[in-house]
Amino acid sequence: VDDITQVIYNLLDNAIAAAGAAEPKQVGLTMQTADGALSILCRNSCGKGAEGTAVNQGKMTRGNGRGIINRVVKKYGGEMETQPGDGCYTVSVMVFAKGEAPIMT
């Protein structure tokens, strides 16, 4: 699976899980490219006082997403920022093309 697809999948998977416990349930994703860089912004509702991520509930079915995103960010010399807010959670990811290889194929 393509690196960027993995990032998008994990961002949306986490956002949908967190928004599932919030009212109103909201998930947004925007992407932009410029000068060989891809910027991804994912924002979701998560309820007041929540951290924006789904609770693992003692199962190993969740919890690898951040590691996958961090691996891709490192591979493409990018950065990731998370920002919890009052009732919402935002993740910003930026990655850069390596040499002649495109970021998205």
C-alpha positions as CSV (number, residue, x, y, z in Angstrom):
1,V,0.0,0.0,0.0
2,D,1.2,3.5,-0.9
3,D,2.8,5.5,2.0
4,I,0.4,8.4,1.6
5,T,-2.6,6.1,1.4
6,Q,-1.5,4.6,4.8
7,V,-1.3,8.1,6.3
8,I,-4.7,9.1,5.0
9,Y,-6.3,5.8,6.1
10,N,-4.9,6.1,9.6
11,L,-5.8,9.8,10.0
12,L,-9.4,9.1,8.9
13,D,-9.7,5.8,10.9
14,N,-8.6,7.6,14.1
15,A,-10.8,10.7,13.4
16,I,-13.9,8.6,12.7
17,A,-13.4,6.5,15.9
18,A,-12.9,9.7,18.0
19,A,-15.9,11.5,16.4
20,G,-18.1,8.5,17.0
21,A,-18.3,9.4,20.7
22,A,-18.9,13.1,20.1
23,E,-21.8,15.3,19.4
24,P,-21.9,16.6,16.8
25,K,-20.0,14.0,14.8
26,Q,-17.7,15.8,12.4
27,V,-14.6,14.8,10.4
28,G,-12.8,16.9,7.9
29,L,-9.8,16.2,5.6
30,T,-8.0,18.7,3.3
31,M,-4.9,18.2,1.2
32,Q,-2.8,20.6,-0.8
33,T,0.3,20.3,-2.8
34,A,2.9,23.0,-3.5
35,D,6.6,23.0,-4.5
36,G,7.0,19.2,-4.0
37,A,5.3,19.2,-0.6
38,L,2.0,17.6,0.4
39,S,0.1,19.1,3.3
40,I,-2.7,17.1,5.0
41,L,-5.0,18.5,7.6
42,C,-7.4,16.2,9.5
43,R,-9.8,17.7,12.0
44,N,-12.5,15.8,14.0
45,S,-14.9,16.4,16.9
46,C,-14.1,14.4,20.0
47,G,-16.2,15.7,22.8
48,K,-15.1,18.1,25.5
49,G,-12.1,17.0,27.5
50,A,-11.3,14.1,25.1
51,E,-7.9,13.7,23.5
52,G,-9.2,13.0,20.1
53,T,-8.1,9.3,19.8
54,A,-10.2,6.2,20.3
55,V,-9.8,4.3,23.5
56,N,-7.9,1.0,23.0
57,Q,-10.1,-0.9,25.5
58,G,-7.3,-3.4,26.2
59,K,-7.3,-4.8,22.6
60,M,-4.4,-4.7,20.1
61,T,-6.7,-3.8,17.3
62,R,-5.8,-0.1,17.5
63,G,-2.8,2.0,18.3
64,N,-0.3,1.5,15.4
65,G,-1.6,4.4,13.3
66,R,0.6,7.1,14.9
67,G,3.6,4.9,14.4
68,I,2.8,4.4,10.7
69,I,2.3,8.1,10.2
70,N,5.5,8.9,12.0
71,R,7.4,6.4,9.8
72,V,6.1,8.0,6.6
73,V,6.8,11.5,7.9
74,K,10.4,10.6,8.7
75,K,10.8,8.8,5.4
76,Y,9.8,11.9,3.4
77,G,11.6,14.4,5.7
78,G,8.3,15.9,6.9
79,E,6.6,16.8,10.1
80,M,3.5,16.1,12.1
81,E,1.7,18.3,14.6
82,T,-1.3,17.4,16.8
83,Q,-3.5,20.0,18.5
84,P,-6.2,19.0,20.9
85,G,-8.8,21.7,21.3
86,D,-12.1,22.3,23.1
87,G,-14.2,19.5,21.6
88,C,-12.0,18.9,18.6
89,Y,-8.7,17.4,17.6
90,T,-6.5,18.5,14.6
91,V,-3.6,16.6,13.0
92,S,-1.3,18.3,10.4
93,V,1.0,16.3,8.3
94,M,3.5,17.6,5.8
95,V,5.8,15.5,3.6
96,F,8.2,16.3,0.9
97,A,9.1,14.5,-2.4
98,K,12.4,12.6,-2.2
99,G,14.5,13.3,-5.3
100,E,12.7,12.6,-8.5
101,A,10.1,10.3,-6.9
102,P,6.6,11.7,-6.7
103,I,4.9,11.8,-3.3
104,M,1.6,10.5,-4.7
105,T,1.5,8.0,-7.6
